[in-house]
Amino acid sequence: MATNEGVRAPRDATLAELQERLTAAVERLVTGDDWRHALQFAARFRSRSFGNTLLIDAQHLDAWENGRVPNPEPSYVAGYNQWQSLGRQVIKGQPGYMMFAPVTGRFASSTPQDAESWRRLNRFEKPRPGEAMRSRMIGARPAYVWDISQTTGDPIPERPVPRLLEGEAPTGLWEGLARLVDADGYQVLRVEHEGMIGGASGLTDFAARTVSVRMSMDPAAQVKTLAHELGHVRLHGPDNPDWDRHRGTGEVEAESVALMIGAAHGMDTSSYSVPYVSGWAGTVKGKEPAEVVQATGERVRKTAAAILDALDTVQLGAGDPPGLNRDAAPRRVERTPPAPDAQTRPASAADVTVRSL
């Protein structure tokens, strides 16, 4: 039987390699166009963390340049067993795209308000009567996904794709965003021209709890502006405990949220004002630019994904194949897959679980 040390050593080496790949991918985001591409890709694969979307993008591009896949961008990605659950099989010899999967542990406490009171539960241990229980990420391990072009089998149904004319806003998007602004306790005001809001296209007044958007723009620009201001509401309001640490990237975050929302609806994102990454990423004291870029990308992805999930508009998919049930038990595999699939295979430690990140 392999020892824990024997299991950990190759896993830790793989994690170190993954971190190096991720750092390299982050450091390649230098210009505004680089950032825009990363966000457009993240919008299409928003079920994954921002770091994992960077890893998938870089590895798929490498596979395309080496002739292993037919297109420079992936369409749907899933784990080995997940593809099998959809009646498809990974083609022999196709390596998976490596990414991080979180390892979570279960914790219980009789006084959940006390952060120090939470104790780790063993695999089959149940909380005591009156105890609260929660799961928490305690580490990471490698996981693998494959693009649909690396598989064969049953056809996957196509999702409807938004089709927009120039300047046109997606059907129902303004109404959906306005409803979310209202649910957050802010009133949407439509003003006639920019002179009424200091020359801006939009303005969020946290004290008055209003979001103003000028109407002297085409519908697509109005929707983009409303999404930008909703980004401010969600990320930079006075009740947000993280706001003081992110003032240097506030406008970038709001515009990036709007860009992801637009990209998910098939909107032209070339007009979105994203400055050079090397400029804003160096404004946060005490942090390396690469660290700021990754943290900002993840905050933007989570915020945009939550907004998109709350809308009933026609959107591009989130990167999972149609019909995939992530919560379903994996189908038993009779032969060894070409690479480990940590999304569907339980972790080796008895008291942890693995889920997709």
C-alpha positions as CSV (number, residue, x, y, z in Angstrom):
1,M,0.0,0.0,0.0
2,A,1.3,3.5,-0.9
3,T,2.2,5.6,2.1
4,N,0.7,9.1,2.6
5,E,4.1,10.5,1.8
6,G,4.3,8.5,-1.4
7,V,0.9,9.8,-2.5
8,R,1.6,13.4,-1.5
9,A,4.9,13.8,-3.2
10,P,3.7,13.4,-6.9
11,R,0.5,15.3,-6.1
12,D,2.5,18.2,-4.6
13,A,4.9,18.2,-7.6
14,T,1.9,18.4,-9.9
15,L,0.3,21.2,-7.9
16,A,3.6,23.1,-8.0
17,E,3.7,22.7,-11.8
18,L,0.1,23.9,-12.0
19,Q,0.9,27.0,-9.9
20,E,3.8,27.8,-12.2
21,R,1.5,27.5,-15.3
22,L,-1.1,29.7,-13.7
23,T,1.5,32.3,-12.7
24,A,2.8,32.4,-16.2
25,A,-0.7,32.7,-17.6
26,V,-1.5,35.6,-15.3
27,E,1.8,37.4,-16.1
28,R,0.9,37.2,-19.8
29,L,-2.1,39.5,-19.2
30,V,-0.4,42.8,-19.9
31,T,-2.6,44.9,-22.2
32,G,-6.3,45.8,-22.0
33,D,-6.9,43.4,-24.9
34,D,-5.3,40.6,-23.0
35,W,-7.7,41.3,-20.1
36,R,-10.7,41.6,-22.4
37,H,-9.9,38.2,-24.0
38,A,-9.5,36.6,-20.5
39,L,-12.8,37.9,-19.4
40,Q,-14.6,36.9,-22.6
41,F,-13.3,33.4,-22.2
42,A,-14.2,33.4,-18.5
43,A,-17.7,34.5,-19.4
44,R,-18.1,31.4,-21.6
45,F,-16.6,29.1,-18.9
46,R,-17.9,30.9,-15.8
47,S,-18.7,27.6,-13.9
48,R,-14.9,27.4,-13.4
49,S,-12.7,29.7,-11.3
50,F,-10.9,32.5,-13.0
51,G,-7.6,30.8,-12.5
52,N,-8.9,27.6,-14.0
53,T,-10.2,29.4,-17.1
54,L,-6.8,30.8,-17.7
55,L,-5.3,27.3,-17.4
56,I,-7.9,25.7,-19.7
57,D,-7.5,28.5,-22.3
58,A,-3.7,28.2,-22.4
59,Q,-3.6,24.4,-22.6
60,H,-6.3,24.2,-25.3
61,L,-4.4,26.8,-27.4
62,D,-1.3,24.7,-27.0
63,A,-3.3,21.6,-28.0
64,W,-4.6,23.4,-31.1
65,E,-1.1,24.7,-32.1
66,N,0.2,21.1,-31.9
67,G,-2.7,19.7,-34.0
68,R,-4.5,17.8,-31.2
69,V,-7.8,19.7,-31.5
70,P,-9.5,21.3,-34.5
71,N,-10.3,24.8,-33.1
72,P,-8.3,27.4,-31.2
73,E,-10.9,27.7,-28.5
74,P,-12.8,25.0,-26.6
75,S,-16.6,24.8,-26.6
76,Y,-17.6,22.5,-23.7
77,V,-15.3,20.9,-21.2
78,A,-15.9,18.2,-18.6
79,G,-14.2,15.5,-16.6
80,Y,-13.5,11.9,-17.9
81,N,-16.4,10.3,-16.0
82,Q,-18.6,13.3,-16.7
83,W,-18.2,12.8,-20.4
84,Q,-19.0,9.1,-19.9
85,S,-22.3,10.0,-18.1
86,L,-23.3,11.9,-21.3
87,G,-22.5,8.9,-23.5
88,R,-19.2,10.1,-24.8
89,Q,-15.6,8.7,-24.4
90,V,-12.3,10.5,-24.3
91,I,-10.3,9.6,-27.4
92,K,-7.3,7.5,-26.7
93,G,-4.1,9.5,-26.5
94,Q,-5.8,12.9,-25.8
95,P,-4.3,14.4,-22.6
96,G,-6.7,16.3,-20.3
97,Y,-6.3,19.9,-19.4
98,M,-5.0,20.1,-15.8
99,M,-6.6,22.5,-13.3
100,F,-7.1,22.9,-9.6
101,A,-9.9,21.1,-7.7
102,P,-10.7,22.2,-4.2
103,V,-10.4,19.7,-1.3
104,T,-13.0,20.3,1.3
105,G,-13.4,19.1,4.8
106,R,-16.5,19.0,7.1
107,F,-16.6,21.0,10.3
108,A,-19.1,21.3,13.2
109,S,-19.7,23.7,16.0
110,S,-22.2,24.3,18.8
111,T,-21.3,28.0,18.8
112,P,-21.0,28.8,15.1
113,Q,-20.5,32.6,15.8
114,D,-17.1,31.7,17.4
115,A,-14.6,31.1,14.6
116,E,-12.3,29.1,16.9
117,S,-15.0,26.6,17.9
118,W,-15.3,24.7,14.6
119,R,-13.9,21.2,14.8
120,R,-13.0,18.9,11.9
121,L,-15.3,15.9,11.4
122,N,-13.9,12.5,10.4
123,R,-15.3,10.7,7.3
124,F,-18.3,9.0,8.9
125,E,-18.6,11.3,12.0
126,K,-21.9,13.1,12.4
127,P,-22.4,16.4,14.1
128,R,-23.5,16.2,17.8
129,P,-27.1,17.2,18.6
130,G,-27.5,21.0,18.3
131,E,-24.3,21.5,16.3
132,A,-24.1,23.3,13.0
133,M,-22.1,21.9,10.2
134,R,-20.4,23.4,7.1
135,S,-17.9,22.5,4.5
136,R,-14.7,24.5,4.0
137,M,-11.9,24.4,1.5
138,I,-8.8,23.0,3.1
139,G,-6.5,22.6,0.1
140,A,-6.4,21.7,-3.6
141,R,-5.4,18.9,-5.9
142,P,-5.1,18.4,-9.6
143,A,-8.1,17.7,-11.7
144,Y,-8.5,17.1,-15.5
145,V,-11.1,18.1,-18.1
146,W,-11.3,17.5,-21.8
147,D,-12.9,19.5,-24.6
148,I,-15.8,17.9,-26.5
149,S,-13.5,17.8,-29.6
150,Q,-11.3,15.3,-27.6
151,T,-14.2,12.9,-27.2
152,T,-16.5,10.8,-29.4
153,G,-20.0,9.4,-28.8
154,D,-23.5,10.6,-28.5
155,P,-24.3,14.1,-29.9
156,I,-24.6,17.0,-27.5
157,P,-27.5,19.3,-28.1
158,E,-26.6,22.9,-29.1
159,R,-27.7,25.7,-26.8
160,P,-29.5,28.8,-28.3
161,V,-27.0,31.5,-29.2
162,P,-27.9,35.2,-28.8
163,R,-27.9,37.1,-32.1
164,L,-27.7,40.9,-31.9
165,L,-27.6,43.7,-34.4
166,E,-25.2,46.6,-33.9
167,G,-26.3,48.8,-31.0
168,E,-29.1,46.4,-30.1
169,A,-29.6,45.3,-26.5
170,P,-30.4,41.6,-25.6
171,T,-34.1,41.1,-25.1
172,G,-35.0,41.5,-21.4
173,L,-31.5,42.4,-20.2
174,W,-32.2,46.0,-19.2
175,E,-35.3,44.8,-17.3
176,G,-33.4,42.0,-15.6
177,L,-30.5,44.2,-14.5
178,A,-32.9,46.9,-13.3
179,R,-34.7,44.3,-11.2
180,L,-31.5,43.2,-9.6
181,V,-30.5,46.8,-8.8
182,D,-33.9,47.3,-7.2
183,A,-33.5,44.1,-5.2
184,D,-30.2,45.5,-3.8
185,G,-32.1,48.5,-2.5
186,Y,-31.2,51.1,-5.2
187,Q,-33.5,53.0,-7.5
188,V,-32.8,53.1,-11.3
189,L,-33.0,56.6,-12.8
190,R,-33.0,57.3,-16.5
191,V,-31.6,60.8,-17.2
192,E,-31.8,62.6,-20.5
193,H,-28.1,63.5,-20.9
194,E,-24.7,63.3,-19.3
195,G,-24.8,66.9,-18.1
196,M,-27.3,65.7,-15.4
197,I,-24.7,63.3,-13.9
198,G,-21.5,65.2,-14.2
199,G,-20.7,64.2,-17.8
200,A,-20.7,60.5,-17.1
201,S,-22.7,57.7,-18.9
202,G,-23.8,56.4,-15.5
203,L,-23.5,57.2,-11.8
204,T,-24.1,55.2,-8.6
205,D,-24.9,57.4,-5.6
206,F,-24.4,55.2,-2.5
207,A,-25.8,57.8,-0.1
208,A,-29.0,58.4,-2.1
209,R,-29.0,54.7,-3.2
210,T,-29.7,55.6,-6.8
211,V,-28.2,54.3,-10.1
212,S,-28.5,56.8,-13.0
213,V,-28.0,56.0,-16.6
214,R,-28.2,58.5,-19.4
215,M,-30.6,57.8,-22.2
216,S,-28.8,59.6,-25.0
217,M,-27.0,56.4,-26.0
218,D,-28.0,53.4,-28.1
219,P,-29.7,50.5,-26.2
220,A,-26.6,48.3,-26.0
221,A,-24.6,51.2,-24.4
222,Q,-27.4,51.8,-21.9
223,V,-27.4,48.1,-20.9
224,K,-23.6,48.1,-20.6
225,T,-23.7,51.1,-18.4
226,L,-26.4,49.6,-16.1
227,A,-24.4,46.4,-15.8
228,H,-21.3,48.5,-14.9
229,E,-23.2,50.4,-12.2
230,L,-24.6,47.1,-10.8
231,G,-21.0,45.9,-10.6
232,H,-20.3,48.9,-8.4
233,V,-23.4,48.2,-6.3
234,R,-22.4,44.5,-5.7
235,L,-18.6,45.1,-5.2
236,H,-18.1,48.6,-3.9
237,G,-21.0,49.6,-1.7
238,P,-20.5,50.9,1.8
239,D,-21.5,47.5,3.3
240,N,-18.8,45.6,1.3
241,P,-15.9,44.8,3.7
242,D,-13.4,44.4,0.9
243,W,-14.0,47.7,-0.7
244,D,-11.2,49.6,1.1
245,R,-8.6,47.1,-0.2
246,H,-9.7,47.5,-3.9
247,R,-10.1,51.2,-4.5
248,G,-7.2,51.1,-7.1
249,T,-9.1,48.6,-9.2
250,G,-12.7,49.7,-8.6
251,E,-13.5,51.0,-12.1
252,V,-11.7,48.0,-13.7
253,E,-13.8,45.6,-11.6
254,A,-17.1,47.3,-12.5
255,E,-16.2,47.5,-16.2
256,S,-15.1,43.9,-16.2
257,V,-18.4,42.8,-14.6
258,A,-20.2,44.6,-17.4
259,L,-17.9,43.0,-20.0
260,M,-18.6,39.5,-18.8
261,I,-22.3,40.1,-18.7
262,G,-22.2,41.5,-22.2
263,A,-20.0,38.7,-23.5
264,A,-22.4,36.1,-22.0
265,H,-25.1,37.7,-24.1
266,G,-23.2,37.8,-27.3
267,M,-22.7,41.6,-27.2
268,D,-19.7,43.3,-29.0
269,T,-17.2,44.0,-26.1
270,S,-14.7,45.9,-28.2
271,S,-15.9,49.2,-26.9
272,Y,-15.5,48.3,-23.2
273,S,-13.0,50.6,-21.6
274,V,-10.4,48.3,-20.0
275,P,-7.0,50.0,-19.2
276,Y,-3.6,48.4,-19.4
277,V,-3.4,45.7,-16.8
278,S,0.2,46.8,-15.9
279,G,-1.3,50.1,-14.8
280,W,-4.1,49.2,-12.4
281,A,-2.5,46.0,-11.1
282,G,0.3,47.9,-9.6
283,T,-1.9,50.2,-7.5
284,V,-2.6,47.9,-4.6
285,K,0.1,48.3,-1.9
286,G,1.7,45.2,-0.5
287,K,0.7,42.9,-3.3
288,E,2.4,41.7,-6.4
289,P,0.6,42.7,-9.7
290,A,0.1,39.0,-10.6
291,E,-1.7,38.4,-7.3
292,V,-3.9,41.5,-7.8
293,V,-4.8,40.3,-11.3
294,Q,-5.8,36.9,-10.2
295,A,-7.8,38.1,-7.2
296,T,-9.6,40.8,-9.3
297,G,-10.4,38.3,-12.0
298,E,-12.0,35.9,-9.4
299,R,-14.0,38.7,-7.8
300,V,-15.3,39.8,-11.2
301,R,-16.1,36.2,-12.2
302,K,-18.1,35.4,-9.1
303,T,-20.0,38.7,-9.2
304,A,-20.8,38.4,-12.9
305,A,-21.8,34.7,-12.6
306,A,-24.2,35.5,-9.7
307,I,-25.8,38.2,-11.8
308,L,-26.1,36.0,-14.9
309,D,-27.6,33.2,-12.8
310,A,-30.3,35.5,-11.6
311,L,-31.3,36.6,-15.1
312,D,-33.8,34.8,-17.3
313,T,-32.3,36.1,-20.6
314,V,-30.9,33.9,-23.4
315,Q,-27.2,33.5,-22.7
316,L,-24.2,31.6,-23.9
317,G,-23.5,28.5,-21.8
318,A,-21.2,28.4,-18.8
319,G,-18.8,25.8,-20.2
320,D,-20.5,22.6,-19.1
321,P,-22.0,20.4,-21.8
322,P,-25.8,20.6,-21.9
323,G,-27.4,17.8,-19.8
324,L,-24.4,17.5,-17.4
325,N,-25.5,17.0,-13.8
326,R,-22.5,17.8,-11.6
327,D,-24.3,16.5,-8.5
328,A,-25.0,13.1,-9.9
329,A,-23.0,10.1,-8.8
330,P,-20.3,9.2,-11.3
331,R,-20.9,6.1,-13.4
332,R,-18.6,3.2,-12.6
333,V,-15.6,3.0,-14.9
334,E,-14.4,-0.5,-15.6
335,R,-11.0,0.5,-17.0
336,T,-8.4,3.0,-15.9
337,P,-8.9,6.4,-17.6
338,P,-6.0,8.0,-19.4
339,A,-5.5,10.6,-16.6
340,P,-7.0,11.0,-13.1
341,D,-10.2,12.8,-12.9
342,A,-10.4,14.5,-9.5
343,Q,-13.8,16.0,-10.1
344,T,-15.5,12.6,-9.9
345,R,-13.0,10.4,-8.0
346,P,-13.0,10.8,-4.2
347,A,-9.9,12.1,-2.5
348,S,-7.6,9.7,-0.8
349,A,-8.0,11.2,2.6
350,A,-10.9,9.7,4.4
351,D,-12.5,13.0,5.6
352,V,-12.3,15.2,2.6
353,T,-14.3,15.6,-0.6
354,V,-13.4,17.0,-4.0
355,R,-15.6,19.3,-6.1
356,S,-15.0,21.2,-9.3
357,L,-13.3,24.6,-9.0
